[in-house]
Amino acid sequence: MEIRTRRALLSSLCLLGAAGYAAANSPKASRPAPRGFLIFDGLLYSPMPDLRALGMPKLLGAGSTWSKNVSHDQVDPAGIKSAVEYLRGLTRNYYFDLEEWRLLGVPREEVDANIDKLARTADIARQTAPEMKFGFYGVAPRSPYWSVLLNKKDELEELWTTNRRSAIIASRVDYLFPSLYTFYDDPSGWELVALATLKEARQYGKPVYPFLWPEFHDSNVKLVGTQIPPEFWRRQLELCRQHADGLVLWGGFKRLWDEEAPWWVETKSFVKSLGAPSSPGA
């Protein structure tokens, strides 16, 4: 997703504060459930219902780990600790979204430096709250849509090399959060890229929870704000059930919750088909 949009979204999480949000989403309030396919609630609709009754623990994110006046080119230990400490009171599970540190389309030296920055961020986060579980959004693995769909061999070679070097990052996290957002109304194309991405994710030996967004990606000016058709959405859910350990539902920034939205009706049907709800702990 565009950094601008996700940054605004993650900043809005901080504005929720500990008052009403912490009471409803306290880690102590989550009930245990059998392990299995797990759906994280990363949604930000308003007013957002509590989805824990459906077995969906809340997943919050940190989109900024820098103190004031600290360059985003640097690892800021104080900023990382502050972000993690804030999330510590709200959830057991979280993710970092640090898209400034690019791993594709930049010189190898920059890739190596950025991998090191991400690894150092993970180490600081672990030291700050060893009891919490986390990962990085869209980092390990990377999976550019057109590189995979059009089988661009040079780009794929760069992708595979970068993904293998990213094992340094994967070794330091609990969860892998690849992005499987939908750019076009093309179920077959989406599935091809999704399968390639999940196959790459499996190489690290960590639980895989891809991000799904029930709207088309905002980079598509013709479809921005449009919900994915329910049949296509169910196809995405089912593919994740077959090839991942669960998924993350994401989206809804500055949008009203609709209990009757077709994507949500389909999601509830899917959840019902799973049986007993799961709990994080893989």
C-alpha positions as CSV (number, residue, x, y, z in Angstrom):
1,M,0.0,0.0,0.0
2,E,1.0,3.6,-0.4
3,I,3.1,4.7,2.5
4,R,1.0,7.9,2.8
5,T,-2.3,6.0,3.3
6,R,-0.9,3.4,5.6
7,R,1.0,6.0,7.7
8,A,-2.2,7.9,8.2
9,L,-4.0,4.7,9.2
10,L,-1.4,3.7,11.7
11,S,-1.2,7.1,13.1
12,S,-5.0,6.9,13.7
13,L,-4.4,3.9,15.9
14,C,-2.3,6.0,18.3
15,L,-5.1,8.5,18.5
16,L,-7.4,5.8,19.9
17,G,-5.5,6.0,23.1
18,A,-5.7,3.5,26.0
19,A,-9.0,4.8,27.3
20,G,-11.8,2.9,25.5
21,Y,-9.6,0.8,23.3
22,A,-7.4,-0.8,25.9
23,A,-10.5,-1.9,27.9
24,A,-12.1,-3.6,25.0
25,N,-8.9,-5.1,23.5
26,S,-6.7,-5.8,26.6
27,P,-4.6,-8.9,26.1
28,K,-6.1,-10.3,29.2
29,A,-9.6,-10.2,27.6
30,S,-8.7,-12.6,24.8
31,R,-10.0,-16.1,25.5
32,P,-8.0,-19.2,24.7
33,A,-9.1,-21.3,21.8
34,P,-7.9,-24.4,19.8
35,R,-4.9,-23.8,17.5
36,G,-5.5,-23.9,13.7
37,F,-6.2,-21.5,10.9
38,L,-6.0,-18.0,12.5
39,I,-7.6,-14.8,11.3
40,F,-6.1,-11.5,12.7
41,D,-8.3,-8.5,12.9
42,G,-6.4,-5.6,11.5
43,L,-9.5,-3.7,10.4
44,L,-10.1,0.0,11.2
45,Y,-13.7,0.6,10.2
46,S,-15.7,2.9,12.5
47,P,-17.4,2.0,14.7
48,M,-15.3,-1.2,14.7
49,P,-17.0,-4.2,16.4
50,D,-15.1,-6.5,18.7
51,L,-14.3,-9.6,16.5
52,R,-12.8,-11.7,19.3
53,A,-16.0,-13.6,19.7
54,L,-15.3,-14.9,16.2
55,G,-11.8,-15.9,17.2
56,M,-10.1,-12.9,15.6
57,P,-7.4,-11.4,17.9
58,K,-6.6,-7.7,17.2
59,L,-3.4,-7.0,15.3
60,L,-2.0,-3.5,15.6
61,G,0.9,-1.9,13.7
62,A,3.7,0.6,14.1
63,G,4.2,2.7,11.0
64,S,6.8,5.0,12.5
65,T,9.7,4.1,14.8
66,W,11.5,7.4,14.8
67,S,11.7,10.0,17.5
68,K,11.3,13.7,16.5
69,N,14.1,15.0,14.3
70,V,15.6,11.5,13.8
71,S,16.3,10.7,10.1
72,H,14.3,7.8,8.7
73,D,17.5,6.5,7.2
74,Q,18.6,5.5,10.7
75,V,17.6,2.9,13.2
76,D,16.3,4.8,16.2
77,P,16.4,2.5,19.4
78,A,14.4,5.0,21.5
79,G,11.7,5.4,18.8
80,I,11.4,1.6,18.4
81,K,11.1,1.1,22.2
82,S,8.5,3.8,22.5
83,A,6.4,2.3,19.7
84,V,6.6,-1.2,21.2
85,E,5.9,0.0,24.7
86,Y,2.7,1.7,23.4
87,L,1.5,-1.4,21.7
88,R,2.4,-3.5,24.7
89,G,-0.6,-2.3,26.6
90,L,-3.1,-2.9,23.8
91,T,-2.2,-6.3,22.1
92,R,0.0,-9.4,22.2
93,N,0.6,-9.3,18.5
94,Y,1.8,-6.5,16.2
95,Y,3.6,-5.7,13.0
96,F,6.0,-3.1,11.8
97,D,5.4,-1.3,8.5
98,L,8.7,0.3,7.5
99,E,8.4,0.7,3.7
100,E,11.1,3.4,3.6
101,W,13.8,0.8,3.7
102,R,13.5,-0.7,0.2
103,L,14.7,-4.2,-0.6
104,L,14.0,-4.2,-4.4
105,G,15.0,-1.8,-7.2
106,V,18.0,-0.4,-5.3
107,P,21.7,-1.2,-5.3
108,R,22.9,-4.3,-3.5
109,E,24.7,-2.2,-0.9
110,E,21.5,-0.4,0.0
111,V,19.6,-3.7,0.2
112,D,22.2,-5.1,2.6
113,A,22.1,-1.9,4.7
114,N,18.3,-2.0,4.8
115,I,18.2,-5.7,5.8
116,D,20.6,-4.9,8.6
117,K,18.3,-2.0,9.7
118,L,15.3,-4.3,9.8
119,A,17.2,-7.0,11.7
120,R,18.4,-4.5,14.2
121,T,14.8,-3.1,14.6
122,A,13.6,-6.7,15.3
123,D,16.3,-7.2,17.9
124,I,15.4,-4.0,19.7
125,A,11.7,-4.9,19.7
126,R,12.4,-8.4,21.1
127,Q,14.5,-6.9,23.9
128,T,11.8,-4.4,24.7
129,A,8.9,-6.8,24.9
130,P,10.1,-10.5,24.7
131,E,6.6,-11.8,25.5
132,M,5.0,-10.2,22.4
133,K,4.9,-11.6,18.9
134,F,5.5,-9.6,15.8
135,G,6.6,-9.5,12.2
136,F,7.2,-7.0,9.3
137,Y,4.5,-6.2,6.8
138,G,5.4,-7.1,3.3
139,V,9.2,-7.7,3.8
140,A,10.0,-11.4,3.8
141,P,9.1,-12.3,1.2
142,R,8.7,-9.5,-1.3
143,S,6.6,-10.3,-4.4
144,P,6.1,-7.6,-7.1
145,Y,2.9,-8.3,-9.0
146,W,4.0,-7.8,-12.6
147,S,7.4,-9.4,-12.1
148,V,5.6,-12.7,-11.2
149,L,2.6,-12.4,-13.5
150,L,4.7,-11.6,-16.6
151,N,7.6,-13.9,-15.6
152,K,10.2,-11.1,-15.9
153,K,13.3,-13.3,-15.4
154,D,15.8,-10.5,-14.4
155,E,13.3,-9.1,-11.9
156,L,12.5,-12.5,-10.6
157,E,16.2,-13.3,-10.1
158,E,16.5,-10.1,-8.1
159,L,13.4,-11.0,-6.1
160,W,14.6,-14.6,-5.3
161,T,18.0,-13.4,-4.3
162,T,16.6,-10.7,-2.0
163,N,14.1,-13.0,-0.4
164,R,16.9,-15.5,0.5
165,R,19.0,-12.8,1.9
166,S,15.9,-11.7,3.9
167,A,16.2,-14.9,5.9
168,I,18.2,-12.8,8.3
169,I,15.0,-10.8,9.0
170,A,12.7,-13.8,9.1
171,S,14.9,-15.5,11.7
172,R,14.2,-12.7,14.1
173,V,10.4,-12.5,13.9
174,D,7.5,-14.7,15.0
175,Y,5.2,-14.2,12.0
176,L,5.5,-13.5,8.3
177,F,3.1,-11.0,6.9
178,P,3.3,-11.0,3.1
179,S,1.0,-8.7,1.2
180,L,-1.7,-10.3,-1.1
181,Y,-3.6,-7.1,-1.9
182,T,-5.8,-7.0,-5.0
183,F,-4.7,-4.7,-7.8
184,Y,-7.0,-5.8,-10.6
185,D,-10.3,-7.7,-11.1
186,D,-8.3,-10.7,-12.3
187,P,-8.8,-13.7,-10.0
188,S,-6.5,-15.9,-12.0
189,G,-3.7,-13.4,-12.0
190,W,-4.1,-12.7,-8.3
191,E,-4.0,-16.4,-7.6
192,L,-0.8,-16.9,-9.6
193,V,1.0,-14.1,-7.7
194,A,-0.5,-15.2,-4.3
195,L,0.7,-18.8,-4.7
196,A,4.2,-17.7,-5.7
197,T,4.3,-15.3,-2.7
198,L,3.2,-18.0,-0.3
199,K,5.7,-20.5,-1.7
200,E,8.5,-18.0,-1.1
201,A,7.2,-17.3,2.4
202,R,7.3,-21.0,3.3
203,Q,11.1,-21.1,2.9
204,Y,11.6,-19.4,6.2
205,G,9.9,-21.9,8.4
206,K,7.7,-19.4,10.3
207,P,3.9,-19.0,10.5
208,V,2.6,-17.2,7.4
209,Y,-0.3,-14.7,7.7
210,P,-0.8,-12.8,4.5
211,F,-2.6,-9.4,4.5
212,L,-5.9,-9.3,2.6
213,W,-7.8,-6.1,1.9
214,P,-11.5,-6.4,0.9
215,E,-11.1,-3.5,-1.5
216,F,-9.1,-3.1,-4.6
217,H,-5.7,-1.5,-4.0
218,D,-5.8,2.3,-4.1
219,S,-3.1,2.4,-6.8
220,N,-5.8,1.4,-9.3
221,V,-7.6,4.7,-10.0
222,K,-10.5,2.9,-11.8
223,L,-11.2,0.6,-8.9
224,V,-10.1,2.5,-5.8
225,G,-12.7,2.3,-3.0
226,T,-14.4,-0.6,-4.7
227,Q,-15.0,-3.8,-2.8
228,I,-13.8,-7.1,-4.2
229,P,-16.7,-9.2,-5.5
230,P,-17.8,-11.8,-2.9
231,E,-16.9,-14.8,-5.1
232,F,-13.4,-13.4,-5.8
233,W,-13.0,-12.6,-2.1
234,R,-14.1,-16.1,-1.0
235,R,-11.5,-17.5,-3.5
236,Q,-8.8,-15.5,-1.7
237,L,-9.9,-16.7,1.7
238,E,-9.9,-20.3,0.6
239,L,-6.5,-20.1,-1.1
240,C,-5.1,-18.8,2.2
241,R,-6.7,-21.6,4.1
242,Q,-4.9,-24.1,1.8
243,H,-1.5,-22.4,1.7
244,A,-1.1,-20.3,4.8
245,D,-1.4,-20.6,8.6
246,G,-4.1,-17.9,8.6
247,L,-4.5,-14.3,7.3
248,V,-4.8,-10.7,8.4
249,L,-8.0,-8.7,7.5
250,W,-6.9,-5.2,6.8
251,G,-8.7,-2.0,5.6
252,G,-11.6,0.3,6.5
253,F,-9.7,3.5,7.2
254,K,-12.2,6.4,7.3
255,R,-15.0,4.0,6.4
256,L,-18.2,3.1,8.2
257,W,-18.6,-0.5,9.3
258,D,-21.3,-2.4,7.4
259,E,-22.4,-5.7,8.9
260,E,-24.2,-6.5,5.7
261,A,-21.3,-5.7,3.3
262,P,-21.0,-8.6,0.9
263,W,-17.3,-9.2,1.7
264,W,-18.1,-9.5,5.4
265,V,-21.1,-11.8,4.9
266,E,-18.7,-14.0,2.9
267,T,-16.1,-13.8,5.6
268,K,-18.5,-14.8,8.3
269,S,-19.5,-17.8,6.2
270,F,-15.9,-18.7,5.7
271,V,-15.2,-18.4,9.5
272,K,-18.2,-20.6,10.2
273,S,-16.7,-23.3,7.9
274,L,-13.5,-23.3,9.9
275,G,-15.2,-24.6,13.0
276,A,-13.8,-23.7,16.4
277,P,-11.9,-20.4,16.5
278,S,-8.1,-20.4,16.7
279,S,-5.6,-18.5,18.8
280,P,-2.1,-17.2,18.1
281,G,0.7,-19.2,19.5
282,A,2.3,-21.0,16.5
